[in-house]
Amino acid sequence: MKVIYKITHPNGKIYIGKDLTNTLNYFGSANSKIIELDFTYEQLRDFTIRKQIIWESEVASDSEVSRLEVELIRKYNSNDPKIGYNNWPKFKNKV
C-alpha cells in the first residue's frame, strides 16, 4: 500500500509526506534541526506527534504518488514556514 500522510507536531505545524511501503514507524524526512528550533529543551523531553494517513492506494504508480504529495503539500500549505515543515516545493508568498 502506498500512502500520503500528515504529521502534526505539538505546536500545530504539519508535515506532508509519502511512504511507498506504508511502514508504520516511518515519519518522513523533515529537517530535525528546523523542528527543534520551535521547541525548548524541556518540551523536547516529552514530545508527541500525530501521523494521519490522508490518502492511500494499492495501484498508483510511484510518480502518481509523488505528484499527489506535492499537490497536498500545496493544498495544506505545509511548505509555508508559519504552517509546516515541508521545504519543497519552495513556498511562494502570495502578497
PDB file of N, CA, C and O in Angstrom, chain B, residues numbered from 101:
ATOM      1  N   MET B 101       0.841  -1.185   0.000  1.00  0.00           N
ATOM      2  CA  MET B 101       0.000   0.000   0.000  1.00  0.00           C
ATOM      3  C   MET B 101       0.883   1.244   0.000  1.00  0.00           C
ATOM      4  O   MET B 101       1.827   1.339   0.784  1.00  0.00           O
ATOM      5  N   LYS B 102       0.584   2.175  -0.858  1.00  0.00           N
ATOM      6  CA  LYS B 102       1.284   3.459  -0.903  1.00  0.00           C
ATOM      7  C   LYS B 102       0.404   4.485  -0.209  1.00  0.00           C
ATOM      8  O   LYS B 102      -0.811   4.507  -0.400  1.00  0.00           O
ATOM      9  N   VAL B 103       1.030   5.340   0.602  1.00  0.00           N
ATOM     10  CA  VAL B 103       0.247   6.297   1.384  1.00  0.00           C
ATOM     11  C   VAL B 103       0.872   7.685   1.336  1.00  0.00           C
ATOM     12  O   VAL B 103       2.065   7.851   1.081  1.00  0.00           O
ATOM     13  N   ILE B 104       0.029   8.664   1.587  1.00  0.00           N
ATOM     14  CA  ILE B 104       0.467  10.025   1.876  1.00  0.00           C
ATOM     15  C   ILE B 104      -0.082  10.324   3.263  1.00  0.00           C
ATOM     16  O   ILE B 104      -1.244  10.051   3.565  1.00  0.00           O
ATOM     17  N   TYR B 105       0.781  10.892   4.095  1.00  0.00           N
ATOM     18  CA  TYR B 105       0.410  11.103   5.491  1.00  0.00           C
ATOM     19  C   TYR B 105       0.639  12.552   5.884  1.00  0.00           C
ATOM     20  O   TYR B 105       1.362  13.300   5.226  1.00  0.00           O
ATOM     21  N   LYS B 106      -0.004  12.915   6.978  1.00  0.00           N
ATOM     22  CA  LYS B 106       0.178  14.235   7.576  1.00  0.00           C
ATOM     23  C   LYS B 106       0.664  14.038   9.000  1.00  0.00           C
ATOM     24  O   LYS B 106       0.024  13.354   9.799  1.00  0.00           O
ATOM     25  N   ILE B 107       1.803  14.642   9.308  1.00  0.00           N
ATOM     26  CA  ILE B 107       2.342  14.635  10.667  1.00  0.00           C
ATOM     27  C   ILE B 107       1.962  15.964  11.309  1.00  0.00           C
ATOM     28  O   ILE B 107       2.174  17.021  10.716  1.00  0.00           O
ATOM     29  N   THR B 108       1.406  15.919  12.508  1.00  0.00           N
ATOM     30  CA  THR B 108       1.101  17.134  13.251  1.00  0.00           C
ATOM     31  C   THR B 108       1.937  17.144  14.517  1.00  0.00           C
ATOM     32  O   THR B 108       1.895  16.210  15.318  1.00  0.00           O
ATOM     33  N   HIS B 109       2.699  18.220  14.684  1.00  0.00           N
ATOM     34  CA  HIS B 109       3.578  18.396  15.841  1.00  0.00           C
ATOM     35  C   HIS B 109       2.830  19.106  16.967  1.00  0.00           C
ATOM     36  O   HIS B 109       1.764  19.674  16.727  1.00  0.00           O
ATOM     37  N   PRO B 110       3.361  19.086  18.183  1.00  0.00           N
ATOM     38  CA  PRO B 110       2.666  19.703  19.325  1.00  0.00           C
ATOM     39  C   PRO B 110       2.361  21.191  19.140  1.00  0.00           C
ATOM     40  O   PRO B 110       1.429  21.703  19.759  1.00  0.00           O
ATOM     41  N   ASN B 111       3.116  21.886  18.312  1.00  0.00           N
ATOM     42  CA  ASN B 111       2.866  23.311  18.077  1.00  0.00           C
ATOM     43  C   ASN B 111       1.847  23.548  16.960  1.00  0.00           C
ATOM     44  O   ASN B 111       1.574  24.693  16.599  1.00  0.00           O
ATOM     45  N   GLY B 112       1.286  22.467  16.416  1.00  0.00           N
ATOM     46  CA  GLY B 112       0.280  22.576  15.369  1.00  0.00           C
ATOM     47  C   GLY B 112       0.843  22.602  13.960  1.00  0.00           C
ATOM     48  O   GLY B 112       0.083  22.495  12.998  1.00  0.00           O
ATOM     49  N   LYS B 113       2.158  22.740  13.811  1.00  0.00           N
ATOM     50  CA  LYS B 113       2.744  22.730  12.478  1.00  0.00           C
ATOM     51  C   LYS B 113       2.700  21.317  11.905  1.00  0.00           C
ATOM     52  O   LYS B 113       2.750  20.329  12.639  1.00  0.00           O
ATOM     53  N   ILE B 114       2.606  21.243  10.572  1.00  0.00           N
ATOM     54  CA  ILE B 114       2.404  19.952   9.926  1.00  0.00           C
ATOM     55  C   ILE B 114       3.517  19.651   8.922  1.00  0.00           C
ATOM     56  O   ILE B 114       4.272  20.529   8.502  1.00  0.00           O
ATOM     57  N   TYR B 115       3.582  18.394   8.564  1.00  0.00           N
ATOM     58  CA  TYR B 115       4.485  17.904   7.527  1.00  0.00           C
ATOM     59  C   TYR B 115       3.699  16.896   6.703  1.00  0.00           C
ATOM     60  O   TYR B 115       3.082  15.987   7.260  1.00  0.00           O
ATOM     61  N   ILE B 116       3.714  17.047   5.386  1.00  0.00           N
ATOM     62  CA  ILE B 116       3.066  16.103   4.478  1.00  0.00           C
ATOM     63  C   ILE B 116       4.163  15.261   3.830  1.00  0.00           C
ATOM     64  O   ILE B 116       5.159  15.800   3.347  1.00  0.00           O
ATOM     65  N   GLY B 117       3.980  13.952   3.819  1.00  0.00           N
ATOM     66  CA  GLY B 117       4.975  13.074   3.222  1.00  0.00           C
ATOM     67  C   GLY B 117       4.333  11.861   2.579  1.00  0.00           C
ATOM     68  O   GLY B 117       3.135  11.614   2.715  1.00  0.00           O
ATOM     69  N   LYS B 118       5.163  11.118   1.880  1.00  0.00           N
ATOM     70  CA  LYS B 118       4.689   9.888   1.232  1.00  0.00           C
ATOM     71  C   LYS B 118       5.513   8.722   1.736  1.00  0.00           C
ATOM     72  O   LYS B 118       6.656   8.881   2.163  1.00  0.00           O
ATOM     73  N   ASP B 119       4.911   7.553   1.679  1.00  0.00           N
ATOM     74  CA  ASP B 119       5.596   6.310   2.019  1.00  0.00           C
ATOM     75  C   ASP B 119       5.119   5.265   1.021  1.00  0.00           C
ATOM     76  O   ASP B 119       3.941   4.905   1.000  1.00  0.00           O
ATOM     77  N   LEU B 120       6.024   4.789   0.210  1.00  0.00           N
ATOM     78  CA  LEU B 120       5.659   3.852  -0.848  1.00  0.00           C
ATOM     79  C   LEU B 120       5.518   2.425  -0.349  1.00  0.00           C
ATOM     80  O   LEU B 120       5.157   1.533  -1.117  1.00  0.00           O
ATOM     81  N   THR B 121       5.799   2.195   0.941  1.00  0.00           N
ATOM     82  CA  THR B 121       5.672   0.849   1.518  1.00  0.00           C
ATOM     83  C   THR B 121       4.756   0.820   2.742  1.00  0.00           C
ATOM     84  O   THR B 121       4.541  -0.245   3.321  1.00  0.00           O
ATOM     85  N   ASN B 122       4.215   1.972   3.146  1.00  0.00           N
ATOM     86  CA  ASN B 122       3.333   2.096   4.312  1.00  0.00           C
ATOM     87  C   ASN B 122       3.968   1.482   5.564  1.00  0.00           C
ATOM     88  O   ASN B 122       3.367   0.637   6.227  1.00  0.00           O
ATOM     89  N   THR B 123       5.168   1.912   5.867  1.00  0.00           N
ATOM     90  CA  THR B 123       5.882   1.446   7.050  1.00  0.00           C
ATOM     91  C   THR B 123       5.379   2.183   8.280  1.00  0.00           C
ATOM     92  O   THR B 123       5.351   3.414   8.299  1.00  0.00           O
ATOM     93  N   LEU B 124       4.985   1.451   9.293  1.00  0.00           N
ATOM     94  CA  LEU B 124       4.373   2.038  10.481  1.00  0.00           C
ATOM     95  C   LEU B 124       5.224   3.128  11.125  1.00  0.00           C
ATOM     96  O   LEU B 124       4.703   4.186  11.477  1.00  0.00           O
ATOM     97  N   ASN B 125       6.507   2.892  11.284  1.00  0.00           N
ATOM     98  CA  ASN B 125       7.323   3.840  12.035  1.00  0.00           C
ATOM     99  C   ASN B 125       8.112   4.801  11.148  1.00  0.00           C
ATOM    100  O   ASN B 125       9.102   5.376  11.601  1.00  0.00           O
ATOM    101  N   TYR B 126       7.698   4.987   9.898  1.00  0.00           N
ATOM    102  CA  TYR B 126       8.336   5.985   9.037  1.00  0.00           C
ATOM    103  C   TYR B 126       7.608   7.311   9.209  1.00  0.00           C
ATOM    104  O   TYR B 126       6.391   7.385   9.039  1.00  0.00           O
ATOM    105  N   PHE B 127       8.354   8.356   9.547  1.00  0.00           N
ATOM    106  CA  PHE B 127       7.764   9.659   9.810  1.00  0.00           C
ATOM    107  C   PHE B 127       8.340  10.741   8.905  1.00  0.00           C
ATOM    108  O   PHE B 127       8.271  11.922   9.245  1.00  0.00           O
ATOM    109  N   GLY B 128       8.896  10.371   7.783  1.00  0.00           N
ATOM    110  CA  GLY B 128       9.330  11.338   6.799  1.00  0.00           C
ATOM    111  C   GLY B 128      10.739  11.840   6.984  1.00  0.00           C
ATOM    112  O   GLY B 128      11.498  11.357   7.824  1.00  0.00           O
ATOM    113  N   SER B 129      11.063  12.828   6.169  1.00  0.00           N
ATOM    114  CA  SER B 129      12.425  13.355   6.161  1.00  0.00           C
ATOM    115  C   SER B 129      12.446  14.855   6.434  1.00  0.00           C
ATOM    116  O   SER B 129      13.260  15.584   5.866  1.00  0.00           O
ATOM    117  N   ALA B 130      11.563  15.303   7.291  1.00  0.00           N
ATOM    118  CA  ALA B 130      11.577  16.720   7.678  1.00  0.00           C
ATOM    119  C   ALA B 130      12.905  17.031   8.361  1.00  0.00           C
ATOM    120  O   ALA B 130      13.519  16.156   8.972  1.00  0.00           O
ATOM    121  N   ASN B 131      13.338  18.275   8.251  1.00  0.00           N
ATOM    122  CA  ASN B 131      14.611  18.702   8.819  1.00  0.00           C
ATOM    123  C   ASN B 131      14.496  18.826  10.344  1.00  0.00           C
ATOM    124  O   ASN B 131      13.870  19.758  10.847  1.00  0.00           O
ATOM    125  N   SER B 132      15.094  17.898  11.064  1.00  0.00           N
ATOM    126  CA  SER B 132      15.006  17.880  12.527  1.00  0.00           C
ATOM    127  C   SER B 132      15.536  19.155  13.156  1.00  0.00           C
ATOM    128  O   SER B 132      14.982  19.630  14.147  1.00  0.00           O
ATOM    129  N   LYS B 133      16.595  19.715  12.601  1.00  0.00           N
ATOM    130  CA  LYS B 133      17.184  20.937  13.167  1.00  0.00           C
ATOM    131  C   LYS B 133      16.189  22.096  13.126  1.00  0.00           C
ATOM    132  O   LYS B 133      16.109  22.881  14.071  1.00  0.00           O
ATOM    133  N   ILE B 134      15.434  22.204  12.037  1.00  0.00           N
ATOM    134  CA  ILE B 134      14.428  23.262  11.926  1.00  0.00           C
ATOM    135  C   ILE B 134      13.304  23.042  12.926  1.00  0.00           C
ATOM    136  O   ILE B 134      12.849  23.987  13.570  1.00  0.00           O
ATOM    137  N   ILE B 135      12.857  21.805  13.057  1.00  0.00           N
ATOM    138  CA  ILE B 135      11.782  21.496  14.007  1.00  0.00           C
ATOM    139  C   ILE B 135      12.242  21.787  15.432  1.00  0.00           C
ATOM    140  O   ILE B 135      11.496  22.379  16.212  1.00  0.00           O
ATOM    141  N   GLU B 136      13.454  21.379  15.780  1.00  0.00           N
ATOM    142  CA  GLU B 136      13.971  21.577  17.136  1.00  0.00           C
ATOM    143  C   GLU B 136      14.007  23.047  17.532  1.00  0.00           C
ATOM    144  O   GLU B 136      13.869  23.364  18.714  1.00  0.00           O
ATOM    145  N   LEU B 137      14.188  23.944  16.581  1.00  0.00           N
ATOM    146  CA  LEU B 137      14.225  25.379  16.887  1.00  0.00           C
ATOM    147  C   LEU B 137      12.898  25.900  17.430  1.00  0.00           C
ATOM    148  O   LEU B 137      12.863  26.928  18.106  1.00  0.00           O
ATOM    149  N   ASP B 138      11.806  25.193  17.136  1.00  0.00           N
ATOM    150  CA  ASP B 138      10.477  25.622  17.584  1.00  0.00           C
ATOM    151  C   ASP B 138      10.124  25.155  18.994  1.00  0.00           C
ATOM    152  O   ASP B 138       9.045  25.470  19.495  1.00  0.00           O
ATOM    153  N   PHE B 139      11.025  24.406  19.639  1.00  0.00           N
ATOM    154  CA  PHE B 139      10.707  23.834  20.945  1.00  0.00           C
ATOM    155  C   PHE B 139      11.852  24.043  21.918  1.00  0.00           C
ATOM    156  O   PHE B 139      13.017  24.114  21.528  1.00  0.00           O
ATOM    157  N   THR B 140      11.499  24.139  23.188  1.00  0.00           N
ATOM    158  CA  THR B 140      12.522  24.232  24.224  1.00  0.00           C
ATOM    159  C   THR B 140      13.079  22.831  24.501  1.00  0.00           C
ATOM    160  O   THR B 140      12.496  21.825  24.098  1.00  0.00           O
ATOM    161  N   TYR B 141      14.194  22.793  25.181  1.00  0.00           N
ATOM    162  CA  TYR B 141      14.783  21.516  25.580  1.00  0.00           C
ATOM    163  C   TYR B 141      13.779  20.705  26.394  1.00  0.00           C
ATOM    164  O   TYR B 141      13.622  19.504  26.171  1.00  0.00           O
ATOM    165  N   GLU B 142      13.110  21.348  27.322  1.00  0.00           N
ATOM    166  CA  GLU B 142      12.123  20.650  28.166  1.00  0.00           C
ATOM    167  C   GLU B 142      10.965  20.109  27.329  1.00  0.00           C
ATOM    168  O   GLU B 142      10.502  18.992  27.565  1.00  0.00           O
ATOM    169  N   GLN B 143      10.498  20.877  26.366  1.00  0.00           N
ATOM    170  CA  GLN B 143       9.409  20.404  25.504  1.00  0.00           C
ATOM    171  C   GLN B 143       9.832  19.184  24.689  1.00  0.00           C
ATOM    172  O   GLN B 143       9.016  18.301  24.425  1.00  0.00           O
ATOM    173  N   LEU B 144      11.083  19.133  24.298  1.00  0.00           N
ATOM    174  CA  LEU B 144      11.569  18.001  23.509  1.00  0.00           C
ATOM    175  C   LEU B 144      11.724  16.731  24.330  1.00  0.00           C
ATOM    176  O   LEU B 144      11.857  15.644  23.766  1.00  0.00           O
ATOM    177  N   ARG B 145      11.710  16.850  25.639  1.00  0.00           N
ATOM    178  CA  ARG B 145      11.854  15.674  26.513  1.00  0.00           C
ATOM    179  C   ARG B 145      10.577  14.837  26.574  1.00  0.00           C
ATOM    180  O   ARG B 145      10.633  13.661  26.933  1.00  0.00           O
ATOM    181  N   ASP B 146       9.433  15.421  26.231  1.00  0.00           N
ATOM    182  CA  ASP B 146       8.161  14.705  26.216  1.00  0.00           C
ATOM    183  C   ASP B 146       7.404  15.211  24.992  1.00  0.00           C
ATOM    184  O   ASP B 146       6.686  16.208  25.065  1.00  0.00           O
ATOM    185  N   PHE B 147       7.567  14.526  23.886  1.00  0.00           N
ATOM    186  CA  PHE B 147       7.173  15.037  22.580  1.00  0.00           C
ATOM    187  C   PHE B 147       6.249  14.042  21.895  1.00  0.00           C
ATOM    188  O   PHE B 147       6.637  12.900  21.648  1.00  0.00           O
ATOM    189  N   THR B 148       5.043  14.464  21.591  1.00  0.00           N
ATOM    190  CA  THR B 148       4.079  13.584  20.932  1.00  0.00           C
ATOM    191  C   THR B 148       3.703  14.173  19.582  1.00  0.00           C
ATOM    192  O   THR B 148       3.350  15.348  19.486  1.00  0.00           O
ATOM    193  N   ILE B 149       3.781  13.348  18.532  1.00  0.00           N
ATOM    194  CA  ILE B 149       3.307  13.774  17.224  1.00  0.00           C
ATOM    195  C   ILE B 149       2.190  12.842  16.778  1.00  0.00           C
ATOM    196  O   ILE B 149       2.058  11.721  17.270  1.00  0.00           O
ATOM    197  N   ARG B 150       1.389  13.330  15.835  1.00  0.00           N
ATOM    198  CA  ARG B 150       0.282  12.541  15.296  1.00  0.00           C
ATOM    199  C   ARG B 150       0.536  12.276  13.824  1.00  0.00           C
ATOM    200  O   ARG B 150       0.873  13.192  13.075  1.00  0.00           O
ATOM    201  N   LYS B 151       0.379  11.038  13.408  1.00  0.00           N
ATOM    202  CA  LYS B 151       0.509  10.663  11.999  1.00  0.00           C
ATOM    203  C   LYS B 151      -0.848  10.193  11.502  1.00  0.00           C
ATOM    204  O   LYS B 151      -1.434   9.256  12.044  1.00  0.00           O
ATOM    205  N   GLN B 152      -1.339  10.860  10.460  1.00  0.00           N
ATOM    206  CA  GLN B 152      -2.623  10.504   9.865  1.00  0.00           C
ATOM    207  C   GLN B 152      -2.399  10.132   8.402  1.00  0.00           C
ATOM    208  O   GLN B 152      -1.720  10.854   7.672  1.00  0.00           O
ATOM    209  N   ILE B 153      -2.959   9.023   7.982  1.00  0.00           N
ATOM    210  CA  ILE B 153      -2.948   8.663   6.569  1.00  0.00           C
ATOM    211  C   ILE B 153      -4.068   9.471   5.912  1.00  0.00           C
ATOM    212  O   ILE B 153      -5.239   9.323   6.262  1.00  0.00           O
ATOM    213  N   ILE B 154      -3.693  10.330   4.951  1.00  0.00           N
ATOM    214  CA  ILE B 154      -4.704  11.171   4.307  1.00  0.00           C
ATOM    215  C   ILE B 154      -5.031  10.711   2.890  1.00  0.00           C
ATOM    216  O   ILE B 154      -5.951  11.233   2.260  1.00  0.00           O
ATOM    217  N   TRP B 155      -4.269   9.723   2.386  1.00  0.00           N
ATOM    218  CA  TRP B 155      -4.536   9.146   1.068  1.00  0.00           C
ATOM    219  C   TRP B 155      -3.814   7.810   0.999  1.00  0.00           C
ATOM    220  O   TRP B 155      -2.738   7.647   1.574  1.00  0.00           O
ATOM    221  N   GLU B 156      -4.412   6.852   0.289  1.00  0.00           N
ATOM    222  CA  GLU B 156      -3.762   5.552   0.113  1.00  0.00           C
ATOM    223  C   GLU B 156      -4.194   4.920  -1.200  1.00  0.00           C
ATOM    224  O   GLU B 156      -5.276   5.197  -1.719  1.00  0.00           O
ATOM    225  N   SER B 157      -3.319   4.061  -1.725  1.00  0.00           N
ATOM    226  CA  SER B 157      -3.628   3.360  -2.968  1.00  0.00           C
ATOM    227  C   SER B 157      -2.783   2.101  -3.073  1.00  0.00           C
ATOM    228  O   SER B 157      -1.608   2.092  -2.705  1.00  0.00           O
ATOM    229  N   GLU B 158      -3.388   1.055  -3.573  1.00  0.00           N
ATOM    230  CA  GLU B 158      -2.661  -0.174  -3.868  1.00  0.00           C
ATOM    231  C   GLU B 158      -2.201  -0.212  -5.320  1.00  0.00           C
ATOM    232  O   GLU B 158      -1.383  -1.057  -5.683  1.00  0.00           O
ATOM    233  N   VAL B 159      -2.711   0.688  -6.154  1.00  0.00           N
ATOM    234  CA  VAL B 159      -2.447   0.594  -7.587  1.00  0.00           C
ATOM    235  C   VAL B 159      -1.739   1.811  -8.181  1.00  0.00           C
ATOM    236  O   VAL B 159      -1.292   1.739  -9.326  1.00  0.00           O
ATOM    237  N   ALA B 160      -1.620   2.897  -7.473  1.00  0.00           N
ATOM    238  CA  ALA B 160      -0.993   4.105  -8.020  1.00  0.00           C
ATOM    239  C   ALA B 160       0.487   3.866  -8.294  1.00  0.00           C
ATOM    240  O   ALA B 160       1.157   3.132  -7.567  1.00  0.00           O
ATOM    241  N   SER B 161       0.978   4.488  -9.338  1.00  0.00           N
ATOM    242  CA  SER B 161       2.415   4.407  -9.639  1.00  0.00           C
ATOM    243  C   SER B 161       3.174   5.323  -8.676  1.00  0.00           C
ATOM    244  O   SER B 161       2.586   6.209  -8.055  1.00  0.00           O
ATOM    245  N   ASP B 162       4.476   5.101  -8.562  1.00  0.00           N
ATOM    246  CA  ASP B 162       5.301   5.951  -7.702  1.00  0.00           C
ATOM    247  C   ASP B 162       5.226   7.409  -8.148  1.00  0.00           C
ATOM    248  O   ASP B 162       5.185   8.316  -7.317  1.00  0.00           O
ATOM    249  N   SER B 163       5.208   7.630  -9.459  1.00  0.00           N
ATOM    250  CA  SER B 163       5.148   9.006  -9.959  1.00  0.00           C
ATOM    251  C   SER B 163       3.804   9.662  -9.646  1.00  0.00           C
ATOM    252  O   SER B 163       3.754  10.864  -9.386  1.00  0.00           O
ATOM    253  N   GLU B 164       2.721   8.895  -9.666  1.00  0.00           N
ATOM    254  CA  GLU B 164       1.414   9.434  -9.286  1.00  0.00           C
ATOM    255  C   GLU B 164       1.410   9.844  -7.816  1.00  0.00           C
ATOM    256  O   GLU B 164       0.871  10.892  -7.460  1.00  0.00           O
ATOM    257  N   VAL B 165       2.008   9.022  -6.974  1.00  0.00           N
ATOM    258  CA  VAL B 165       2.076   9.326  -5.545  1.00  0.00           C
ATOM    259  C   VAL B 165       2.894  10.600  -5.328  1.00  0.00           C
ATOM    260  O   VAL B 165       2.502  11.462  -4.541  1.00  0.00           O
ATOM    261  N   SER B 166       4.011  10.720  -6.009  1.00  0.00           N
ATOM    262  CA  SER B 166       4.858  11.910  -5.880  1.00  0.00           C
ATOM    263  C   SER B 166       4.121  13.162  -6.329  1.00  0.00           C
ATOM    264  O   SER B 166       4.221  14.204  -5.682  1.00  0.00           O
ATOM    265  N   ARG B 167       3.385  13.071  -7.425  1.00  0.00           N
ATOM    266  CA  ARG B 167       2.613  14.213  -7.925  1.00  0.00           C
ATOM    267  C   ARG B 167       1.550  14.630  -6.914  1.00  0.00           C
ATOM    268  O   ARG B 167       1.374  15.818  -6.644  1.00  0.00           O
ATOM    269  N   LEU B 168       0.844  13.650  -6.358  1.00  0.00           N
ATOM    270  CA  LEU B 168      -0.206  13.949  -5.392  1.00  0.00           C
ATOM    271  C   LEU B 168       0.378  14.486  -4.086  1.00  0.00           C
ATOM    272  O   LEU B 168      -0.236  15.333  -3.437  1.00  0.00           O
ATOM    273  N   GLU B 169       1.544  14.007  -3.698  1.00  0.00           N
ATOM    274  CA  GLU B 169       2.203  14.523  -2.490  1.00  0.00           C
ATOM    275  C   GLU B 169       2.428  16.030  -2.625  1.00  0.00           C
ATOM    276  O   GLU B 169       2.127  16.788  -1.703  1.00  0.00           O
ATOM    277  N   VAL B 170       2.952  16.462  -3.763  1.00  0.00           N
ATOM    278  CA  VAL B 170       3.197  17.891  -3.995  1.00  0.00           C
ATOM    279  C   VAL B 170       1.876  18.657  -3.985  1.00  0.00           C
ATOM    280  O   VAL B 170       1.788  19.746  -3.417  1.00  0.00           O
ATOM    281  N   GLU B 171       0.861  18.090  -4.609  1.00  0.00           N
ATOM    282  CA  GLU B 171      -0.460  18.718  -4.636  1.00  0.00           C
ATOM    283  C   GLU B 171      -0.989  18.924  -3.208  1.00  0.00           C
ATOM    284  O   GLU B 171      -1.538  19.979  -2.892  1.00  0.00           O
ATOM    285  N   LEU B 172      -0.822  17.918  -2.358  1.00  0.00           N
ATOM    286  CA  LEU B 172      -1.323  18.022  -0.986  1.00  0.00           C
ATOM    287  C   LEU B 172      -0.468  18.953  -0.127  1.00  0.00           C
ATOM    288  O   LEU B 172      -0.988  19.620   0.767  1.00  0.00           O
ATOM    289  N   ILE B 173       0.835  19.002  -0.390  1.00  0.00           N
ATOM    290  CA  ILE B 173       1.687  19.975   0.309  1.00  0.00           C
ATOM    291  C   ILE B 173       1.166  21.376   0.022  1.00  0.00           C
ATOM    292  O   ILE B 173       1.061  22.202   0.930  1.00  0.00           O
ATOM    293  N   ARG B 174       0.845  21.641  -1.222  1.00  0.00           N
ATOM    294  CA  ARG B 174       0.317  22.958  -1.596  1.00  0.00           C
ATOM    295  C   ARG B 174      -1.081  23.186  -1.020  1.00  0.00           C
ATOM    296  O   ARG B 174      -1.390  24.286  -0.561  1.00  0.00           O
ATOM    297  N   LYS B 175      -1.915  22.168  -1.042  1.00  0.00           N
ATOM    298  CA  LYS B 175      -3.280  22.306  -0.513  1.00  0.00           C
ATOM    299  C   LYS B 175      -3.255  22.653   0.973  1.00  0.00           C
ATOM    300  O   LYS B 175      -3.985  23.538   1.419  1.00  0.00           O
ATOM    301  N   TYR B 176      -2.421  21.962   1.735  1.00  0.00           N
ATOM    302  CA  TYR B 176      -2.334  22.188   3.181  1.00  0.00           C
ATOM    303  C   TYR B 176      -1.381  23.334   3.540  1.00  0.00           C
ATOM    304  O   TYR B 176      -1.278  23.707   4.708  1.00  0.00           O
ATOM    305  N   ASN B 177      -0.681  23.896   2.541  1.00  0.00           N
ATOM    306  CA  ASN B 177       0.305  24.965   2.767  1.00  0.00           C
ATOM    307  C   ASN B 177       1.386  24.553   3.759  1.00  0.00           C
ATOM    308  O   ASN B 177       1.892  25.388   4.509  1.00  0.00           O
ATOM    309  N   SER B 178       1.736  23.290   3.766  1.00  0.00           N
ATOM    310  CA  SER B 178       2.737  22.819   4.726  1.00  0.00           C
ATOM    311  C   SER B 178       4.151  23.232   4.348  1.00  0.00           C
ATOM    312  O   SER B 178       5.091  22.974   5.101  1.00  0.00           O
ATOM    313  N   ASN B 179       4.315  23.867   3.199  1.00  0.00           N
ATOM    314  CA  ASN B 179       5.617  24.418   2.820  1.00  0.00           C
ATOM    315  C   ASN B 179       5.749  25.885   3.244  1.00  0.00           C
ATOM    316  O   ASN B 179       6.800  26.493   3.040  1.00  0.00           O
ATOM    317  N   ASP B 180       4.696  26.452   3.828  1.00  0.00           N
ATOM    318  CA  ASP B 180       4.754  27.792   4.426  1.00  0.00           C
ATOM    319  C   ASP B 180       5.356  27.625   5.817  1.00  0.00           C
ATOM    320  O   ASP B 180       4.768  26.940   6.654  1.00  0.00           O
ATOM    321  N   PRO B 181       6.510  28.230   6.089  1.00  0.00           N
ATOM    322  CA  PRO B 181       7.172  28.028   7.386  1.00  0.00           C
ATOM    323  C   PRO B 181       6.312  28.383   8.597  1.00  0.00           C
ATOM    324  O   PRO B 181       6.592  27.927   9.705  1.00  0.00           O
ATOM    325  N   LYS B 182       5.271  29.189   8.402  1.00  0.00           N
ATOM    326  CA  LYS B 182       4.363  29.514   9.514  1.00  0.00           C
ATOM    327  C   LYS B 182       3.389  28.370   9.788  1.00  0.00           C
ATOM    328  O   LYS B 182       2.792  28.300  10.862  1.00  0.00           O
ATOM    329  N   ILE B 183       3.230  27.470   8.804  1.00  0.00           N
ATOM    330  CA  ILE B 183       2.234  26.403   8.901  1.00  0.00           C
ATOM    331  C   ILE B 183       2.866  25.023   9.020  1.00  0.00           C
ATOM    332  O   ILE B 183       2.351  24.161   9.732  1.00  0.00           O
ATOM    333  N   GLY B 184       3.982  24.809   8.324  1.00  0.00           N
ATOM    334  CA  GLY B 184       4.521  23.455   8.302  1.00  0.00           C
ATOM    335  C   GLY B 184       6.009  23.382   8.081  1.00  0.00           C
ATOM    336  O   GLY B 184       6.708  24.394   8.021  1.00  0.00           O
ATOM    337  N   TYR B 185       6.478  22.143   7.959  1.00  0.00           N
ATOM    338  CA  TYR B 185       7.905  21.840   7.876  1.00  0.00           C
ATOM    339  C   TYR B 185       8.361  21.311   6.517  1.00  0.00           C
ATOM    340  O   TYR B 185       9.512  20.895   6.385  1.00  0.00           O
ATOM    341  N   ASN B 186       7.494  21.314   5.504  1.00  0.00           N
ATOM    342  CA  ASN B 186       7.945  20.901   4.180  1.00  0.00           C
ATOM    343  C   ASN B 186       8.813  22.009   3.580  1.00  0.00           C
ATOM    344  O   ASN B 186       8.414  23.174   3.553  1.00  0.00           O
ATOM    345  N   ASN B 187       9.996  21.640   3.103  1.00  0.00           N
ATOM    346  CA  ASN B 187      10.901  22.605   2.474  1.00  0.00           C
ATOM    347  C   ASN B 187      10.740  22.647   0.961  1.00  0.00           C
ATOM    348  O   ASN B 187      11.275  23.536   0.298  1.00  0.00           O
ATOM    349  N   TRP B 188      10.005  21.690   0.420  1.00  0.00           N
ATOM    350  CA  TRP B 188       9.817  21.595  -1.019  1.00  0.00           C
ATOM    351  C   TRP B 188       8.398  21.155  -1.308  1.00  0.00           C
ATOM    352  O   TRP B 188       7.890  20.306  -0.575  1.00  0.00           O
ATOM    353  N   PRO B 189       7.719  21.671  -2.325  1.00  0.00           N
ATOM    354  CA  PRO B 189       8.198  22.727  -3.203  1.00  0.00           C
ATOM    355  C   PRO B 189       8.343  24.046  -2.447  1.00  0.00           C
ATOM    356  O   PRO B 189       7.653  24.286  -1.456  1.00  0.00           O
ATOM    357  N   LYS B 190       9.237  24.885  -2.920  1.00  0.00           N
ATOM    358  CA  LYS B 190       9.527  26.148  -2.258  1.00  0.00           C
ATOM    359  C   LYS B 190       8.251  26.968  -2.127  1.00  0.00           C
ATOM    360  O   LYS B 190       7.497  27.123  -3.088  1.00  0.00           O
ATOM    361  N   PHE B 191       8.020  27.494  -0.921  1.00  0.00           N
ATOM    362  CA  PHE B 191       6.837  28.323  -0.661  1.00  0.00           C
ATOM    363  C   PHE B 191       6.995  29.675  -1.347  1.00  0.00           C
ATOM    364  O   PHE B 191       8.036  30.324  -1.246  1.00  0.00           O
ATOM    365  N   LYS B 192       5.947  30.081  -2.039  1.00  0.00           N
ATOM    366  CA  LYS B 192       5.921  31.392  -2.679  1.00  0.00           C
ATOM    367  C   LYS B 192       4.866  32.223  -1.973  1.00  0.00           C
ATOM    368  O   LYS B 192       3.673  31.935  -2.064  1.00  0.00           O
ATOM    369  N   ASN B 193       5.308  33.251  -1.273  1.00  0.00           N
ATOM    370  CA  ASN B 193       4.408  34.125  -0.531  1.00  0.00           C
ATOM    371  C   ASN B 193       3.511  34.869  -1.516  1.00  0.00           C
ATOM    372  O   ASN B 193       3.997  35.555  -2.415  1.00  0.00           O
ATOM    373  N   LYS B 194       2.202  34.726  -1.339  1.00  0.00           N
ATOM    374  CA  LYS B 194       1.225  35.344  -2.231  1.00  0.00           C
ATOM    375  C   LYS B 194       0.807  36.681  -1.653  1.00  0.00           C
ATOM    376  O   LYS B 194      -0.205  36.778  -0.959  1.00  0.00           O
ATOM    377  N   VAL B 195       1.584  37.707  -1.939  1.00  0.00           N
ATOM    378  CA  VAL B 195       1.279  39.039  -1.409  1.00  0.00           C
ATOM    379  C   VAL B 195       0.564  39.849  -2.447  1.00  0.00           C
ATOM    380  O   VAL B 195       0.218  41.004  -2.198  1.00  0.00           O
TER     381      VAL B 195
END
